[in-house]
Amino acid sequence: MNYRPIMILLIEDDPNHARALEAMLERVKDFDYVLVHCYKLYDGIKELKSTEFDVVLLDLRLPDSEGISTFRSVHDYVPEIPIVILTALINEEIALQTLQEGAQEYLFKGEFDGQDLSTAMMHSIARVKYLSSLN
């Protein structure tokens, strides 16, 4: 089996949040990754067309999309890639709806650290691989 780092697509419009996420992940031991950052949904979907990612970290409030439609746009395009929602939007209804529609995790910004985030991503990747093996 060939080893390669975890390929992460971060779709997040706030550069401060993006830097904070990367700083968190840098502190996690034995977590090798490549992070590609896009500021808009359109750019993220364009990136998904050209690069093979293992997981998508997705903010629900972007300059060109907001709310559950942001999730649906990405999930409809790449249903086989796990999506971890990272948002400041504390809305249990939207959280449950995205999870019911296929999001793997829904994390509130400021309520997790790098270890929590890396674990959420690894579990999401493993869960999606397992579910696809059942088909």
N, CA, C and O atoms as a GROMACS GRO file, in nm:
protein
  540
    1MET      N    1   0.084  -0.118   0.000
    1MET     CA    2   0.000   0.000   0.000
    1MET      C    3   0.089   0.125   0.000
    1MET      O    4   0.181   0.136   0.081
    2ASN      N    5   0.061   0.216  -0.089
    2ASN     CA    6   0.139   0.340  -0.097
    2ASN      C    7   0.087   0.441   0.004
    2ASN      O    8  -0.033   0.463   0.017
    3TYR      N    9   0.180   0.502   0.075
    3TYR     CA   10   0.145   0.604   0.173
    3TYR      C   11   0.138   0.740   0.105
    3TYR      O   12   0.221   0.772   0.020
    4ARG      N   13   0.039   0.819   0.144
    4ARG     CA   14   0.033   0.957   0.101
    4ARG      C   15  -0.038   1.037   0.210
    4ARG      O   16  -0.119   0.981   0.285
    5PRO      N   17  -0.010   1.165   0.219
    5PRO     CA   18  -0.077   1.246   0.321
    5PRO      C   19  -0.226   1.259   0.292
    5PRO      O   20  -0.271   1.238   0.179
    6ILE      N   21  -0.302   1.293   0.395
    6ILE     CA   22  -0.445   1.317   0.382
    6ILE      C   23  -0.463   1.447   0.302
    6ILE      O   24  -0.406   1.550   0.338
    7MET      N   25  -0.540   1.439   0.196
    7MET     CA   26  -0.568   1.557   0.112
    7MET      C   27  -0.696   1.623   0.163
    7MET      O   28  -0.804   1.564   0.160
    8ILE      N   29  -0.682   1.747   0.210
    8ILE     CA   30  -0.793   1.821   0.272
    8ILE      C   31  -0.825   1.943   0.188
    8ILE      O   32  -0.736   2.022   0.154
    9LEU      N   33  -0.952   1.959   0.154
    9LEU     CA   34  -0.998   2.082   0.090
    9LEU      C   35  -1.074   2.160   0.195
    9LEU      O   36  -1.174   2.113   0.249
   10LEU      N   37  -1.026   2.280   0.225
   10LEU     CA   38  -1.093   2.371   0.317
   10LEU      C   39  -1.163   2.478   0.235
   10LEU      O   40  -1.099   2.551   0.160
   11ILE      N   41  -1.295   2.487   0.250
   11ILE     CA   42  -1.371   2.593   0.184
   11ILE      C   43  -1.420   2.684   0.297
   11ILE      O   44  -1.516   2.653   0.368
   12GLU      N   45  -1.352   2.798   0.311
   12GLU     CA   46  -1.370   2.890   0.424
   12GLU      C   47  -1.335   3.030   0.378
   12GLU      O   48  -1.227   3.053   0.324
   13ASP      N   49  -1.426   3.124   0.400
   13ASP     CA   50  -1.402   3.260   0.351
   13ASP      C   51  -1.323   3.348   0.446
   13ASP      O   52  -1.274   3.453   0.404
   14ASP      N   53  -1.309   3.309   0.571
   14ASP     CA   54  -1.238   3.392   0.669
   14ASP      C   55  -1.092   3.348   0.678
   14ASP      O   56  -1.064   3.239   0.727
   15PRO      N   57  -0.999   3.432   0.631
   15PRO     CA   58  -0.858   3.392   0.634
   15PRO      C   59  -0.806   3.366   0.776
   15PRO      O   60  -0.716   3.285   0.795
   16ASN      N   61  -0.862   3.435   0.875
   16ASN     CA   62  -0.820   3.412   1.014
   16ASN      C   63  -0.859   3.272   1.060
   16ASN      O   64  -0.780   3.204   1.126
   17HIS      N   65  -0.980   3.229   1.027
   17HIS     CA   66  -1.021   3.093   1.062
   17HIS      C   67  -0.936   2.990   0.989
   17HIS      O   68  -0.898   2.889   1.047
   18ALA      N   69  -0.907   3.016   0.863
   18ALA     CA   70  -0.825   2.923   0.785
   18ALA      C   71  -0.686   2.909   0.848
   18ALA      O   72  -0.636   2.797   0.862
   19ARG      N   73  -0.625   3.020   0.885
   19ARG     CA   74  -0.492   3.016   0.949
   19ARG      C   75  -0.498   2.944   1.083
   19ARG      O   76  -0.409   2.866   1.117
   20ALA      N   77  -0.605   2.970   1.160
   20ALA     CA   78  -0.620   2.905   1.290
   20ALA      C   79  -0.635   2.754   1.275
   20ALA      O   80  -0.578   2.677   1.353
   21LEU      N   81  -0.712   2.710   1.175
   21LEU     CA   82  -0.728   2.567   1.151
   21LEU      C   83  -0.596   2.502   1.113
   21LEU      O   84  -0.561   2.395   1.163
   22GLU      N   85  -0.523   2.568   1.026
   22GLU     CA   86  -0.394   2.511   0.986
   22GLU      C   87  -0.298   2.506   1.104
   22GLU      O   88  -0.224   2.408   1.120
   23ALA      N   89  -0.298   2.610   1.187
   23ALA     CA   90  -0.211   2.610   1.305
   23ALA      C   91  -0.250   2.497   1.401
   23ALA      O   92  -0.163   2.433   1.460
   24MET      N   93  -0.380   2.473   1.415
   24MET     CA   94  -0.425   2.362   1.500
   24MET      C   95  -0.375   2.229   1.448
   24MET      O   96  -0.324   2.146   1.524
   25LEU      N   97  -0.389   2.208   1.317
   25LEU     CA   98  -0.349   2.080   1.258
   25LEU      C   99  -0.199   2.061   1.262
   25LEU      O  100  -0.151   1.948   1.274
   26GLU      N  101  -0.122   2.169   1.252
   26GLU     CA  102   0.024   2.159   1.258
   26GLU      C  103   0.071   2.106   1.392
   26GLU      O  104   0.177   2.045   1.401
   27ARG      N  105  -0.007   2.128   1.497
   27ARG     CA  106   0.032   2.084   1.631
   27ARG      C  107  -0.004   1.937   1.659
   27ARG      O  108   0.035   1.883   1.763
   28VAL      N  109  -0.077   1.874   1.569
   28VAL     CA  110  -0.116   1.734   1.590
   28VAL      C  111  -0.002   1.643   1.546
   28VAL      O  112   0.045   1.649   1.432
   29LYS      N  113   0.043   1.560   1.639
   29LYS     CA  114   0.154   1.469   1.609
   29LYS      C  115   0.106   1.358   1.517
   29LYS      O  116  -0.007   1.310   1.528
   30ASP      N  117   0.193   1.318   1.426
   30ASP     CA  118   0.168   1.205   1.337
   30ASP      C  119   0.043   1.222   1.251
   30ASP      O  120  -0.025   1.125   1.219
   31PHE      N  121   0.014   1.345   1.214
   31PHE     CA  122  -0.098   1.370   1.122
   31PHE      C  123  -0.040   1.442   1.001
   31PHE      O  124  -0.013   1.562   1.005
   32ASP      N  125  -0.021   1.367   0.894
   32ASP     CA  126   0.041   1.419   0.773
   32ASP      C  127  -0.069   1.456   0.674
   32ASP      O  128  -0.152   1.373   0.639
   33TYR      N  129  -0.069   1.579   0.630
   33TYR     CA  130  -0.176   1.627   0.545
   33TYR      C  131  -0.128   1.733   0.447
   33TYR      O  132  -0.022   1.793   0.464
   34VAL      N  133  -0.208   1.754   0.345
   34VAL     CA  134  -0.192   1.866   0.253
   34VAL      C  135  -0.324   1.940   0.257
   34VAL      O  136  -0.430   1.880   0.234
   35LEU      N  137  -0.321   2.069   0.285
   35LEU     CA  138  -0.442   2.150   0.295
   35LEU      C  139  -0.447   2.246   0.178
   35LEU      O  140  -0.353   2.323   0.155
   36VAL      N  141  -0.557   2.242   0.105
   36VAL     CA  142  -0.583   2.336  -0.003
   36VAL      C  143  -0.700   2.422   0.044
   36VAL      O  144  -0.802   2.370   0.087
   37HIS      N  145  -0.683   2.554   0.036
   37HIS     CA  146  -0.783   2.647   0.088
   37HIS      C  147  -0.848   2.726  -0.026
   37HIS      O  148  -0.779   2.783  -0.111
   38CYS      N  149  -0.980   2.728  -0.027
   38CYS     CA  150  -1.058   2.810  -0.121
   38CYS      C  151  -1.150   2.900  -0.040
   38CYS      O  152  -1.201   2.861   0.065
   39TYR      N  153  -1.172   3.021  -0.089
   39TYR     CA  154  -1.254   3.119  -0.018
   39TYR      C  155  -1.401   3.115  -0.058
   39TYR      O  156  -1.487   3.162   0.017
   40LYS      N  157  -1.431   3.060  -0.175
   40LYS     CA  158  -1.568   3.059  -0.224
   40LYS      C  159  -1.610   2.918  -0.261
   40LYS      O  160  -1.526   2.833  -0.292
   41LEU      N  161  -1.741   2.893  -0.259
   41LEU     CA  162  -1.794   2.764  -0.299
   41LEU      C  163  -1.757   2.732  -0.443
   41LEU      O  164  -1.714   2.621  -0.473
   42TYR      N  165  -1.772   2.830  -0.531
   42TYR     CA  166  -1.740   2.810  -0.673
   42TYR      C  167  -1.596   2.761  -0.690
   42TYR      O  168  -1.570   2.668  -0.766
   43ASP      N  169  -1.503   2.825  -0.620
   43ASP     CA  170  -1.362   2.786  -0.630
   43ASP      C  171  -1.337   2.648  -0.571
   43ASP      O  172  -1.254   2.572  -0.621
   44GLY      N  173  -1.409   2.616  -0.463
   44GLY     CA  174  -1.395   2.484  -0.403
   44GLY      C  175  -1.441   2.373  -0.496
   44GLY      O  176  -1.374   2.271  -0.510
   45ILE      N  177  -1.554   2.394  -0.561
   45ILE     CA  178  -1.604   2.294  -0.656
   45ILE      C  179  -1.509   2.281  -0.774
   45ILE      O  180  -1.486   2.171  -0.825
   46LYS      N  181  -1.455   2.393  -0.818
   46LYS     CA  182  -1.356   2.390  -0.927
   46LYS      C  183  -1.233   2.308  -0.884
   46LYS      O  184  -1.180   2.231  -0.963
   47GLU      N  185  -1.191   2.325  -0.762
   47GLU     CA  186  -1.075   2.251  -0.710
   47GLU      C  187  -1.107   2.101  -0.701
   47GLU      O  188  -1.020   2.018  -0.727
   48LEU      N  189  -1.230   2.068  -0.664
   48LEU     CA  190  -1.271   1.927  -0.657
   48LEU      C  191  -1.267   1.860  -0.794
   48LEU      O  192  -1.249   1.739  -0.804
   49LYS      N  193  -1.283   1.939  -0.900
   49LYS     CA  194  -1.278   1.884  -1.036
   49LYS      C  195  -1.136   1.846  -1.076
   49LYS      O  196  -1.117   1.757  -1.159
   50SER      N  197  -1.036   1.911  -1.017
   50SER     CA  198  -0.899   1.891  -1.064
   50SER      C  199  -0.808   1.815  -0.968
   50SER      O  200  -0.699   1.773  -1.006
   51THR      N  201  -0.851   1.797  -0.843
   51THR     CA  202  -0.765   1.734  -0.742
   51THR      C  203  -0.844   1.628  -0.667
   51THR      O  204  -0.963   1.644  -0.642
   52GLU      N  205  -0.777   1.519  -0.631
   52GLU     CA  206  -0.840   1.412  -0.554
   52GLU      C  207  -0.823   1.440  -0.405
   52GLU      O  208  -0.711   1.439  -0.353
   53PHE      N  209  -0.934   1.465  -0.337
   53PHE     CA  210  -0.931   1.495  -0.194
   53PHE      C  211  -0.987   1.378  -0.114
   53PHE      O  212  -1.069   1.300  -0.163
   54ASP      N  213  -0.941   1.368   0.011
   54ASP     CA  214  -0.991   1.266   0.103
   54ASP      C  215  -1.107   1.317   0.187
   54ASP      O  216  -1.193   1.240   0.229
   55VAL      N  217  -1.108   1.448   0.211
   55VAL     CA  218  -1.210   1.507   0.298
   55VAL      C  219  -1.225   1.656   0.264
   55VAL      O  220  -1.131   1.721   0.219
   56VAL      N  221  -1.347   1.706   0.286
   56VAL     CA  222  -1.375   1.848   0.267
   56VAL      C  223  -1.415   1.907   0.402
   56VAL      O  224  -1.502   1.854   0.470
   57LEU      N  225  -1.349   2.016   0.439
   57LEU     CA  226  -1.389   2.096   0.555
   57LEU      C  227  -1.467   2.214   0.498
   57LEU      O  228  -1.414   2.291   0.417
   58LEU      N  229  -1.590   2.230   0.541
   58LEU     CA  230  -1.680   2.324   0.476
   58LEU      C  231  -1.746   2.420   0.574
   58LEU      O  232  -1.812   2.377   0.668
   59ASP      N  233  -1.728   2.549   0.549
   59ASP     CA  234  -1.801   2.652   0.621
   59ASP      C  235  -1.935   2.669   0.549
   59ASP      O  236  -1.940   2.661   0.426
   60LEU      N  237  -2.042   2.692   0.623
   60LEU     CA  238  -2.173   2.707   0.560
   60LEU      C  239  -2.204   2.850   0.518
   60LEU      O  240  -2.301   2.874   0.446
   61ARG      N  241  -2.124   2.946   0.563
   61ARG     CA  242  -2.144   3.086   0.523
   61ARG      C  243  -2.028   3.131   0.437
   61ARG      O  244  -1.918   3.158   0.486
   62LEU      N  245  -2.056   3.140   0.309
   62LEU     CA  246  -1.952   3.179   0.213
   62LEU      C  247  -2.004   3.298   0.132
   62LEU      O  248  -2.125   3.323   0.131
   63PRO      N  249  -1.916   3.370   0.065
   63PRO     CA  250  -1.962   3.486  -0.012
   63PRO      C  251  -2.062   3.451  -0.123
   63PRO      O  252  -2.145   3.533  -0.160
   64ASP      N  253  -2.053   3.328  -0.175
   64ASP     CA  254  -2.140   3.291  -0.287
   64ASP      C  255  -2.241   3.182  -0.253
   64ASP      O  256  -2.306   3.128  -0.342
   65SER      N  257  -2.256   3.149  -0.123
   65SER     CA  258  -2.354   3.049  -0.082
   65SER      C  259  -2.368   3.054   0.069
   65SER      O  260  -2.274   3.089   0.141
   66GLU      N  261  -2.488   3.017   0.117
   66GLU     CA  262  -2.508   3.019   0.261
   66GLU      C  263  -2.604   2.909   0.304
   66GLU      O  264  -2.698   2.875   0.232
   67GLY      N  265  -2.579   2.855   0.422
   67GLY     CA  266  -2.669   2.758   0.482
   67GLY      C  267  -2.656   2.619   0.422
   67GLY      O  268  -2.552   2.581   0.367
   68ILE      N  269  -2.765   2.545   0.434
   68ILE     CA  270  -2.763   2.405   0.392
   68ILE      C  271  -2.740   2.390   0.242
   68ILE      O  272  -2.691   2.286   0.198
   69SER      N  273  -2.776   2.491   0.164
   69SER     CA  274  -2.752   2.481   0.019
   69SER      C  275  -2.602   2.474  -0.011
   69SER      O  276  -2.563   2.416  -0.113
   70THR      N  277  -2.519   2.531   0.075
   70THR     CA  278  -2.374   2.521   0.059
   70THR      C  279  -2.332   2.375   0.070
   70THR      O  280  -2.258   2.323  -0.014
   71PHE      N  281  -2.380   2.309   0.175
   71PHE     CA  282  -2.351   2.166   0.192
   71PHE      C  283  -2.402   2.086   0.073
   71PHE      O  284  -2.329   2.005   0.017
   72ARG      N  285  -2.526   2.109   0.034
   72ARG     CA  286  -2.586   2.030  -0.073
   72ARG      C  287  -2.509   2.046  -0.204
   72ARG      O  288  -2.494   1.950  -0.279
   73SER      N  289  -2.460   2.165  -0.231
   73SER     CA  290  -2.384   2.187  -0.355
   73SER      C  291  -2.260   2.100  -0.359
   73SER      O  292  -2.230   2.040  -0.462
   74VAL      N  293  -2.188   2.093  -0.249
   74VAL     CA  294  -2.066   2.012  -0.245
   74VAL      C  295  -2.102   1.864  -0.244
   74VAL      O  296  -2.044   1.785  -0.319
   75HIS      N  297  -2.196   1.826  -0.160
   75HIS     CA  298  -2.232   1.685  -0.147
   75HIS      C  299  -2.290   1.630  -0.277
   75HIS      O  300  -2.261   1.516  -0.314
   76ASP      N  301  -2.370   1.707  -0.345
   76ASP     CA  302  -2.425   1.662  -0.473
   76ASP      C  303  -2.314   1.642  -0.576
   76ASP      O  304  -2.323   1.554  -0.662
   77TYR      N  305  -2.211   1.724  -0.569
   77TYR     CA  306  -2.102   1.714  -0.665
   77TYR      C  307  -2.009   1.597  -0.633
   77TYR      O  308  -1.965   1.526  -0.724
   78VAL      N  309  -1.979   1.576  -0.504
   78VAL     CA  310  -1.888   1.467  -0.464
   78VAL      C  311  -1.946   1.389  -0.346
   78VAL      O  312  -1.897   1.401  -0.234
   79PRO      N  313  -2.051   1.310  -0.370
   79PRO     CA  314  -2.113   1.238  -0.258
   79PRO      C  315  -2.022   1.132  -0.195
   79PRO      O  316  -2.048   1.086  -0.084
   80GLU      N  317  -1.916   1.095  -0.266
   80GLU     CA  318  -1.825   0.992  -0.215
   80GLU      C  319  -1.715   1.047  -0.124
   80GLU      O  320  -1.639   0.970  -0.066
   81ILE      N  321  -1.706   1.178  -0.112
   81ILE     CA  322  -1.602   1.240  -0.027
   81ILE      C  323  -1.667   1.288   0.102
   81ILE      O  324  -1.768   1.359   0.098
   82PRO      N  325  -1.611   1.250   0.217
   82PRO     CA  326  -1.669   1.295   0.344
   82PRO      C  327  -1.659   1.446   0.359
   82PRO      O  328  -1.559   1.509   0.322
   83ILE      N  329  -1.765   1.503   0.415
   83ILE     CA  330  -1.771   1.646   0.438
   83ILE      C  331  -1.787   1.670   0.588
   83ILE      O  332  -1.878   1.617   0.652
   84VAL      N  333  -1.696   1.750   0.642
   84VAL     CA  334  -1.702   1.792   0.782
   84VAL      C  335  -1.740   1.939   0.781
   84VAL      O  336  -1.668   2.023   0.728
   85ILE      N  337  -1.855   1.969   0.841
   85ILE     CA  338  -1.902   2.107   0.848
   85ILE      C  339  -1.830   2.176   0.963
   85ILE      O  340  -1.825   2.125   1.075
   86LEU      N  341  -1.773   2.293   0.935
   86LEU     CA  342  -1.710   2.379   1.036
   86LEU      C  343  -1.780   2.513   1.028
   86LEU      O  344  -1.768   2.584   0.929
   87THR      N  345  -1.854   2.548   1.132
   87THR     CA  346  -1.933   2.669   1.120
   87THR      C  347  -1.950   2.740   1.253
   87THR      O  348  -1.940   2.680   1.360
   88ALA      N  349  -1.975   2.868   1.244
   88ALA     CA  350  -2.013   2.948   1.360
   88ALA      C  351  -2.165   2.950   1.373
   88ALA      O  352  -2.219   3.002   1.471
   89LEU      N  353  -2.233   2.895   1.276
   89LEU     CA  354  -2.378   2.891   1.272
   89LEU      C  355  -2.427   2.781   1.366
   89LEU      O  356  -2.431   2.664   1.329
   90ILE      N  357  -2.463   2.820   1.488
   90ILE     CA  358  -2.509   2.722   1.587
   90ILE      C  359  -2.659   2.708   1.569
   90ILE      O  360  -2.739   2.783   1.626
   91ASN      N  361  -2.694   2.608   1.488
   91ASN     CA  362  -2.833   2.583   1.455
   91ASN      C  363  -2.852   2.432   1.452
   91ASN      O  364  -2.810   2.366   1.356
   92GLU      N  365  -2.914   2.379   1.556
   92GLU     CA  366  -2.929   2.234   1.568
   92GLU      C  367  -3.011   2.176   1.454
   92GLU      O  368  -2.984   2.064   1.409
   93GLU      N  369  -3.109   2.249   1.405
   93GLU     CA  370  -3.191   2.199   1.295
   93GLU      C  371  -3.108   2.180   1.169
   93GLU      O  372  -3.118   2.076   1.103
   94ILE      N  373  -3.026   2.279   1.136
   94ILE     CA  374  -2.938   2.266   1.018
   94ILE      C  375  -2.834   2.158   1.042
   94ILE      O  376  -2.802   2.082   0.950
   95ALA      N  377  -2.782   2.151   1.163
   95ALA     CA  378  -2.683   2.046   1.194
   95ALA      C  379  -2.742   1.908   1.170
   95ALA      O  380  -2.682   1.826   1.101
   96LEU      N  381  -2.859   1.882   1.224
   96LEU     CA  382  -2.923   1.752   1.206
   96LEU      C  383  -2.958   1.726   1.059
   96LEU      O  384  -2.942   1.614   1.010
   97GLN      N  385  -3.004   1.828   0.991
   97GLN     CA  386  -3.041   1.811   0.851
   97GLN      C  387  -2.920   1.776   0.765
   97GLN      O  388  -2.927   1.687   0.680
   98THR      N  389  -2.807   1.846   0.786
   98THR     CA  390  -2.687   1.814   0.707
   98THR      C  391  -2.638   1.673   0.738
   98THR      O  392  -2.595   1.602   0.647
   99LEU      N  393  -2.644   1.633   0.864
   99LEU     CA  394  -2.602   1.498   0.901
   99LEU      C  395  -2.694   1.394   0.839
   99LEU      O  396  -2.648   1.290   0.792
  100GLN      N  397  -2.823   1.420   0.840
  100GLN     CA  398  -2.918   1.326   0.778
  100GLN      C  399  -2.899   1.317   0.627
  100GLN      O  400  -2.927   1.214   0.567
  101GLU      N  401  -2.851   1.425   0.567
  101GLU     CA  402  -2.832   1.427   0.422
  101GLU      C  403  -2.692   1.381   0.379
  101GLU      O  404  -2.663   1.378   0.259
  102GLY      N  405  -2.605   1.347   0.475
  102GLY     CA  406  -2.478   1.289   0.436
  102GLY      C  407  -2.352   1.354   0.490
  102GLY      O  408  -2.243   1.301   0.468
  103ALA      N  409  -2.363   1.466   0.560
  103ALA     CA  410  -2.242   1.522   0.623
  103ALA      C  411  -2.194   1.422   0.728
  103ALA      O  412  -2.275   1.354   0.791
  104GLN      N  413  -2.064   1.414   0.747
  104GLN     CA  414  -2.009   1.319   0.843
  104GLN      C  415  -1.994   1.378   0.982
  104GLN      O  416  -2.007   1.306   1.082
  105GLU      N  417  -1.968   1.506   0.990
  105GLU     CA  418  -1.950   1.574   1.120
  105GLU      C  419  -2.000   1.717   1.107
  105GLU      O  420  -2.005   1.773   0.997
  106TYR      N  421  -2.037   1.776   1.219
  106TYR     CA  422  -2.080   1.915   1.224
  106TYR      C  423  -2.014   1.975   1.347
  106TYR      O  424  -2.058   1.948   1.460
  107LEU      N  425  -1.910   2.054   1.327
  107LEU     CA  426  -1.833   2.110   1.438
  107LEU      C  427  -1.851   2.261   1.444
  107LEU      O  428  -1.851   2.329   1.342
  108PHE      N  429  -1.867   2.312   1.566
  108PHE     CA  430  -1.882   2.456   1.586
  108PHE      C  431  -1.746   2.519   1.607
  108PHE      O  432  -1.667   2.474   1.690
  109LYS      N  433  -1.720   2.624   1.531
  109LYS     CA  434  -1.591   2.693   1.540
  109LYS      C  435  -1.567   2.738   1.684
  109LYS      O  436  -1.658   2.787   1.752
  110GLY      N  437  -1.444   2.720   1.728
  110GLY     CA  438  -1.406   2.760   1.863
  110GLY      C  439  -1.432   2.653   1.967
  110GLY      O  440  -1.397   2.670   2.084
  111GLU      N  441  -1.494   2.541   1.928
  111GLU     CA  442  -1.527   2.436   2.024
  111GLU      C  443  -1.450   2.307   2.000
  111GLU      O  444  -1.489   2.201   2.049
  112PHE      N  445  -1.341   2.315   1.924
  112PHE     CA  446  -1.259   2.197   1.899
  112PHE      C  447  -1.115   2.239   1.884
  112PHE      O  448  -1.084   2.356   1.861
  113ASP      N  449  -1.025   2.141   1.900
  113ASP     CA  450  -0.883   2.168   1.879
  113ASP      C  451  -0.835   2.083   1.761
  113ASP      O  452  -0.914   2.014   1.697
  114GLY      N  453  -0.707   2.089   1.733
  114GLY     CA  454  -0.652   2.017   1.620
  114GLY      C  455  -0.668   1.867   1.630
  114GLY      O  456  -0.694   1.800   1.530
  115GLN      N  457  -0.654   1.814   1.751
  115GLN     CA  458  -0.671   1.670   1.770
  115GLN      C  459  -0.815   1.629   1.742
  115GLN      O  460  -0.841   1.528   1.676
  116ASP      N  461  -0.910   1.709   1.793
  116ASP     CA  462  -1.052   1.681   1.766
  116ASP      C  463  -1.080   1.684   1.616
  116ASP      O  464  -1.149   1.597   1.563
  117LEU      N  465  -1.025   1.784   1.549
  117LEU     CA  466  -1.048   1.800   1.406
  117LEU      C  467  -0.985   1.686   1.325
  117LEU      O  468  -1.049   1.630   1.236
  118SER      N  469  -0.861   1.652   1.356
  118SER     CA  470  -0.796   1.543   1.283
  118SER      C  471  -0.868   1.410   1.308
  118SER      O  472  -0.884   1.330   1.216
  119THR      N  473  -0.913   1.388   1.430
  119THR     CA  474  -0.988   1.266   1.462
  119THR      C  475  -1.120   1.264   1.385
  119THR      O  476  -1.158   1.161   1.329
  120ALA      N  477  -1.190   1.377   1.383
  120ALA     CA  478  -1.317   1.385   1.309
  120ALA      C  479  -1.295   1.354   1.161
  120ALA      O  480  -1.375   1.283   1.100
  121MET      N  481  -1.188   1.407   1.104
  121MET     CA  482  -1.160   1.380   0.963
  121MET      C  483  -1.128   1.233   0.940
  121MET      O  484  -1.181   1.172   0.846
  122MET      N  485  -1.042   1.176   1.022
  122MET     CA  486  -1.002   1.036   1.004
  122MET      C  487  -1.123   0.942   1.022
  122MET      O  488  -1.140   0.847   0.946
  123HIS      N  489  -1.206   0.970   1.122
  123HIS     CA  490  -1.326   0.889   1.142
  123HIS      C  491  -1.423   0.904   1.024
  123HIS      O  492  -1.484   0.807   0.980
  124SER      N  493  -1.435   1.024   0.972
  124SER     CA  494  -1.524   1.049   0.858
  124SER      C  495  -1.476   0.972   0.735
  124SER      O  496  -1.556   0.911   0.665
  125ILE      N  497  -1.347   0.976   0.710
  125ILE     CA  498  -1.290   0.904   0.596
  125ILE      C  499  -1.313   0.754   0.612
  125ILE      O  500  -1.355   0.688   0.517
  126ALA      N  501  -1.287   0.702   0.731
  126ALA     CA  502  -1.304   0.558   0.756
  126ALA      C  503  -1.452   0.519   0.742
  126ALA      O  504  -1.483   0.414   0.686
  127ARG      N  505  -1.541   0.601   0.794
  127ARG     CA  506  -1.685   0.572   0.787
  127ARG      C  507  -1.734   0.566   0.643
  127ARG      O  508  -1.809   0.476   0.606
  128VAL      N  509  -1.692   0.663   0.562
  128VAL     CA  510  -1.735   0.666   0.422
  128VAL      C  511  -1.678   0.547   0.346
  128VAL      O  512  -1.747   0.487   0.264
  129LYS      N  513  -1.552   0.512   0.372
  129LYS     CA  514  -1.493   0.394   0.306
  129LYS      C  515  -1.569   0.267   0.344
  129LYS      O  516  -1.597   0.183   0.259
  130TYR      N  517  -1.601   0.254   0.470
  130TYR     CA  518  -1.675   0.135   0.515
  130TYR      C  519  -1.812   0.130   0.450
  130TYR      O  520  -1.852   0.025   0.398
  131LEU      N  521  -1.884   0.240   0.451
  131LEU     CA  522  -2.018   0.242   0.391
  131LEU      C  523  -2.014   0.212   0.242
  131LEU      O  524  -2.103   0.145   0.190
  132SER      N  525  -1.913   0.262   0.174
  132SER     CA  526  -1.904   0.234   0.029
  132SER      C  527  -1.868   0.087   0.004
  132SER      O  528  -1.902   0.033  -0.102
  133SER      N  529  -1.800   0.023   0.097
  133SER     CA  530  -1.766  -0.119   0.080
  133SER      C  531  -1.889  -0.208   0.095
  133SER      O  532  -1.887  -0.324   0.051
  134LEU      N  533  -1.994  -0.158   0.155
  134LEU     CA  534  -2.117  -0.235   0.173
  134LEU      C  535  -2.200  -0.241   0.046
  134LEU      O  536  -2.286  -0.327   0.031
  135ASN      N  537  -2.173  -0.148  -0.046
  135ASN     CA  538  -2.253  -0.142  -0.170
  135ASN      C  539  -2.200  -0.236  -0.275
  135ASN      O  540  -2.256  -0.243  -0.385
   0.00000   0.00000   0.00000
